[in-house]
Amino acid sequence: MELGPDHFRSLNQDLLVEIMSRLDGSTLAATASTCTALRDAAGDERLWQKLCNETWPSTSNGQLQFQIASSKIGSFKSLYTDAFPLVLYEVTRRAPKRIPTGTIQDTTSSPWDFISLIDIYYKGRCIFSKVVDGMIESMYRTCNNDFSRFLCYPFKLDLLDFYYPVGASHEFQDFGSTGNNLTKLPMAAFTGYEGREDLCNMIVGDLQLSWILYDKRKGRAVNISSWKPRSIYRNNPPEEGYVICFGSIIPIEDSRLPHTLAEFIITVKCKLMIKQGCIRWREISLVINNSSGSHLNGEQSMAVMKQALICPRSINHYMVELGYQQFCKQKIEMKLRQQQEESLANIACAATAIAALLGICYACATLL
C-alpha cells in the first residue's frame, strides 16, 4: 500500500512520542524538520523533559520540574536547547548586546532568580548531582545578612558550604548530595591499572562536570562549564588530593566592568579513597574573574551571569577548547604588556631620580 506524504498523521500521537523518545536531542531536532506531523510530535514537552532528565539528573528534581512546567516562558525544550551547547568564545566576536547600566536593584533580576544545576560524571555516568536555589551562599554570613555588602564582596558560591539566610527558600537544598560528601565509584574504575598514581590520574582525568545557570524569571539557561577539565594538578601536600578546574569565557560590555572579558572558574577539590572505592569532595565552588585574574564582586558577577544567558554557544567541543586557548594566549600577551609598561615606568622613575640627583649635585658644585 502506498503511503501519502502525511501518513504519520494516521499514527497515534502517543505512539509517535514513544518512538521519538528513543532519539537524542540532535536527532530529535532533525526529525522535527522533516514533516508537519513529526514536528508536532517533536514539540511534546515529555520528550524534552526525558532528554533533560537523562542528560542532567539534577533536572529530575520535583520542585525544579514544577518551576519549569508552571512557567509561561520556560520549557524543557528551551532548557535543553540553551544548556546542551557550551559557551563559545571567539576573539573576533564582541558581546551580543550591552547590559543596561545601574545597580542590580535597578534591574529585574536578583541573585535569587538563578538556580544552579550541577552534575558530575565519571565516564559518562553521573556520580554527583546538586541543585541550589539562589546565588547568595556562605559569604552571606560574612556580610551579616546585608544584601548591599553581598554586592560589594568578592563572589564565591561553594556547594558544600551553602547557607540560606532566615526566610529563604530551602526547596532545592541538598538535592542529590551524598553523605559526608562521599561518592561511590563503580568497581570497574579500579581495574586495569598497575600503580596507584596511574589509577588516581586516570580517574580524575575521566571526570566531567556540567553547571547550568537557569533564570527562573526569564526562562533562559546557560551551561557555564567546559565539560572536560581545563586543568588538573595535585594539592600541596599531595595527600590533600586533586584540584580540577572547569569554566568558560564570557565577552561582556558593561560600565561596571573595566575589562571586556570575564571567566567563570569552577573549582573541584577532591581526594580519591582507593581502599573505600570513593571520592571525597572537599570543595565544589564557582567564582568569576576578569581577564586580569581579579575576583568580581556580587554586583559585577550578576551582570556577567545575565550576559552569559545571551552569549554564543556551540556543540563543537573542539571549537570551544580552541576559543579557551585563544583566551589564554590573550592573557599571556596582556600580562607581558603590563610587565613591559611597568618596566618602562620603573625606568622612567629611575631616570627622573638620577636626573634630579645630578641636578642637585651640579647645583652644589656651582655654589662651591
C-alpha positions in Angstrom: 0.0 0.0 0.0 1.4 3.4 -1.0 1.5 6.0 1.8 0.8 9.6 1.3 3.0 12.5 2.4 1.1 12.8 5.7 1.0 9.1 6.6 2.5 9.9 10.0 -0.8 11.6 10.9 -2.5 8.2 10.8 -0.4 7.1 13.7 -1.4 7.6 17.3 0.3 10.7 18.8 1.3 8.7 21.9 2.9 6.1 19.7 4.9 8.7 17.8 6.1 10.2 21.1 7.1 6.8 22.4 9.1 6.1 19.2 10.7 9.5 19.3 11.6 9.2 23.0 14.4 6.9 21.9 16.2 9.7 20.0 18.9 12.0 21.2 18.4 15.8 21.1 20.2 16.4 17.8 18.3 13.6 16.0 15.0 14.7 17.5 15.6 18.2 16.2 16.5 16.9 12.8 13.4 14.6 12.7 11.2 17.6 13.5 12.2 19.3 10.3 11.1 16.5 8.0 7.3 16.9 8.1 4.5 18.7 10.0 3.3 15.5 11.8 6.8 14.8 13.2 7.3 18.5 14.0 4.2 18.4 16.1 5.2 15.2 17.8 8.7 16.5 18.5 7.2 19.5 20.3 5.8 17.3 23.0 7.3 18.5 26.3 7.5 14.9 27.6 10.3 14.2 25.1 12.4 17.1 26.1 11.8 16.5 29.8 13.0 13.0 29.4 16.1 14.2 27.5 16.9 16.8 30.2 16.5 14.2 33.0 18.7 11.7 31.2 21.4 14.3 30.3 21.4 16.1 33.6 19.9 14.1 36.5 19.7 17.3 38.6 16.8 18.4 36.4 14.7 15.5 37.7 14.1 17.5 41.0 10.4 17.7 41.6 10.4 21.4 42.6 12.5 22.3 39.6 10.2 20.5 37.2 7.2 22.3 38.7 9.1 25.6 38.3 9.7 24.9 34.6 6.3 23.4 33.9 4.4 26.3 35.5 6.5 28.9 33.7 4.8 30.7 30.8 8.1 31.4 29.0 10.3 28.5 30.1 10.1 24.9 28.9 12.2 21.7 28.9 12.8 22.2 25.2 14.3 25.6 25.7 16.3 24.4 28.7 17.8 21.6 26.6 18.4 24.0 23.6 20.1 26.6 25.9 22.1 24.2 28.1 23.3 21.4 25.8 25.8 23.6 23.7 28.7 25.0 25.6 29.7 28.7 25.7 31.9 29.6 22.7 34.5 32.4 22.9 35.6 33.8 19.6 38.3 36.5 19.5 36.7 38.4 16.7 33.2 38.4 18.2 32.0 41.1 20.5 29.4 40.9 23.3 25.9 40.2 21.8 24.5 43.4 23.3 25.1 45.8 26.1 23.6 45.2 29.5 21.8 48.3 30.9 24.0 50.2 33.4 23.0 50.8 37.0 22.8 48.7 40.1 21.4 45.2 40.5 18.4 46.7 42.3 17.6 48.8 39.3 17.2 45.7 37.1 14.5 42.9 37.1 17.0 40.2 38.1 18.2 39.3 41.6 20.5 36.6 43.0 17.5 34.5 43.9 16.3 34.4 40.3 19.1 31.9 39.4 19.0 28.1 40.0 22.3 26.2 39.7 22.1 22.7 38.3 25.3 20.8 38.9 26.1 17.3 37.7 29.5 15.5 37.9 30.1 12.4 35.7 32.7 9.7 35.5 33.0 8.2 32.0 29.5 9.4 31.1 27.9 8.1 34.3 26.5 10.7 36.7 28.0 10.3 40.2 27.0 13.6 41.9 24.1 15.9 41.4 23.0 19.0 43.3 20.5 21.8 42.8 21.0 25.2 44.5 18.4 27.9 44.5 19.9 31.3 44.6 23.4 32.9 44.4 23.9 34.1 48.0 26.0 31.5 49.7 28.1 31.1 52.9 29.7 34.5 52.4 26.3 36.0 53.2 27.1 35.3 56.8 30.3 37.3 56.4 28.1 40.2 55.1 25.9 40.0 58.2 22.9 39.3 56.1 23.4 42.6 54.4 22.5 42.5 50.7 24.4 45.6 49.9 27.5 44.0 51.2 26.9 41.0 49.1 27.1 43.3 46.0 30.5 44.6 47.1 32.1 41.4 48.5 34.1 39.0 46.2 31.6 36.5 44.8 32.0 32.8 45.6 29.4 30.0 45.6 30.5 26.9 47.4 28.1 23.9 47.0 29.5 22.1 50.1 29.1 25.1 52.4 25.9 26.6 51.1 24.0 28.8 53.6 20.4 30.0 53.4 19.5 33.2 55.2 16.5 33.1 57.5 13.3 33.2 55.5 14.9 32.0 52.3 13.6 29.0 50.2 15.0 25.6 51.1 13.2 23.7 48.3 16.4 22.8 46.4 18.9 22.4 49.2 21.0 19.2 49.3 19.2 17.5 46.4 21.3 14.7 45.2 24.1 15.2 47.7 25.9 12.3 49.3 26.6 11.6 53.0 29.8 13.1 54.3 30.5 14.4 50.7 31.4 10.9 49.6 30.6 9.4 46.2 31.0 5.7 45.5 32.7 4.9 42.2 31.9 1.8 40.0 34.3 -1.1 40.6 35.4 -1.0 37.0 37.2 2.3 37.7 39.8 0.5 39.9 40.7 -2.3 37.4 43.4 -2.3 34.7 45.9 0.0 36.3 49.3 -1.1 37.6 50.2 1.7 40.1 48.2 3.9 42.5 49.4 7.1 40.9 48.3 6.0 37.4 44.9 4.9 38.8 44.3 8.3 40.5 45.4 10.3 37.5 43.1 8.3 35.1 40.1 8.5 37.4 40.4 12.3 37.9 41.1 12.8 34.2 37.9 11.0 33.3 35.7 13.3 35.4 33.3 15.7 33.6 31.2 18.5 35.0 28.1 20.4 33.9 27.0 23.6 35.7 23.7 25.1 34.4 22.5 28.5 35.4 18.7 28.7 35.0 17.0 32.1 35.2 13.6 31.4 36.7 12.1 34.8 35.7 13.3 34.8 32.1 13.1 31.0 31.5 16.6 31.1 30.0 19.6 28.8 30.8 23.3 28.5 30.0 25.9 25.8 30.7 29.0 27.7 32.1 31.2 24.6 32.4 33.7 23.4 29.9 32.5 19.7 30.4 36.1 18.5 30.4 38.7 19.8 32.9 40.6 22.9 31.9 43.4 21.9 34.3 44.3 19.2 36.8 47.0 19.4 39.5 47.9 17.8 42.8 47.4 19.7 46.0 50.3 20.5 48.2 50.8 18.4 50.2 49.8 15.6 47.7 47.8 13.8 50.4 45.2 16.5 50.2 44.1 15.2 46.7 43.5 17.0 43.4 42.3 20.4 42.2 40.3 20.2 39.0 39.2 23.4 37.1 36.4 23.9 34.7 34.9 27.0 33.2 34.1 29.3 30.3 34.8 32.7 28.9 32.2 35.4 28.5 32.6 38.6 26.3 30.9 41.5 28.1 30.4 45.2 27.7 29.3 46.9 30.9 30.3 50.1 32.6 30.7 48.3 35.9 33.4 46.1 34.4 36.7 47.7 33.3 37.5 44.6 31.2 35.7 43.2 28.2 36.1 39.5 29.2 35.0 37.6 32.3 35.9 34.0 33.2 33.7 31.5 35.1 36.0 29.3 37.2 34.6 26.1 38.7 37.0 24.5 41.1 36.6 20.9 42.3 38.8 19.8 45.1 38.6 16.0 45.8 40.5 13.2 47.3 40.5 9.6 46.0 40.0 6.9 48.7 41.2 3.8 46.8 40.5 1.3 49.6 37.0 2.5 50.1 36.3 2.9 46.4 35.1 6.5 46.9 35.8 10.1 46.1 35.6 12.6 48.9 34.6 16.1 47.7 36.4 18.8 49.6 35.1 21.8 47.6 32.9 22.5 44.6 32.8 26.2 44.0 32.2 28.9 41.5 34.0 32.3 41.2 34.1 34.8 38.4 37.3 36.6 37.4 38.0 39.4 35.0 40.7 38.9 32.3 43.4 40.1 34.6 42.6 37.4 37.2 40.9 39.6 39.8 37.7 38.3 41.5 34.5 40.1 40.7 32.1 41.2 43.4 28.5 40.2 43.7 27.1 43.1 41.6 29.6 42.5 38.8 29.1 38.8 38.9 25.3 39.2 38.5 26.0 41.3 35.4 28.2 38.6 33.9 25.6 35.9 34.6 23.0 37.9 32.8 25.3 38.4 29.8 26.1 34.6 29.8 22.4 33.9 29.1 22.7 35.5 25.6 26.3 34.6 24.7 27.2 32.5 21.6 27.4 28.7 22.1 28.4 25.6 20.1 28.1 21.9 20.3 31.5 21.6 18.8 33.7 21.0 21.8 36.9 21.4 19.7 35.9 25.0 18.8 35.1 25.6 22.5 38.5 24.4 23.5 40.2 26.4 20.8 38.5 29.5 22.0 39.8 28.9 25.5 43.3 28.5 24.2 43.0 31.8 22.4 41.8 33.4 25.6 44.9 32.0 27.5 47.1 33.4 24.7 45.5 36.8 25.1 46.0 36.7 28.9 49.7 35.9 28.4 50.1 38.8 25.9 48.3 41.2 28.2 50.5 40.2 31.1 53.6 40.7 29.1 52.3 44.2 28.0 51.7 45.0 31.7 55.2 43.9 32.6 56.7 46.0 29.8 54.7 49.0 30.8 55.8 48.6 34.5 59.4 48.2 33.4 59.2 51.4 31.3 57.6 53.2 34.2 60.3 52.0 36.5 63.0 53.1 34.1 61.3 56.5 33.7 61.2 56.9 37.5 64.8 55.8 37.9 65.9 58.2 35.1 63.9 61.1 36.8 65.5 60.3 40.1 69.0 60.2 38.6 68.4 63.5 36.7 67.2 65.1 39.9 70.2 63.8 41.8 72.6 65.1 39.1 70.9 68.4 39.2 71.3 68.7 42.9 75.0 67.7 42.6 75.6 70.2 39.9 73.9 73.0 41.9 76.0 72.1 44.9 79.2 72.2 42.8 78.4 75.6 41.3 77.9 77.0 44.8 81.3 75.8 45.9 
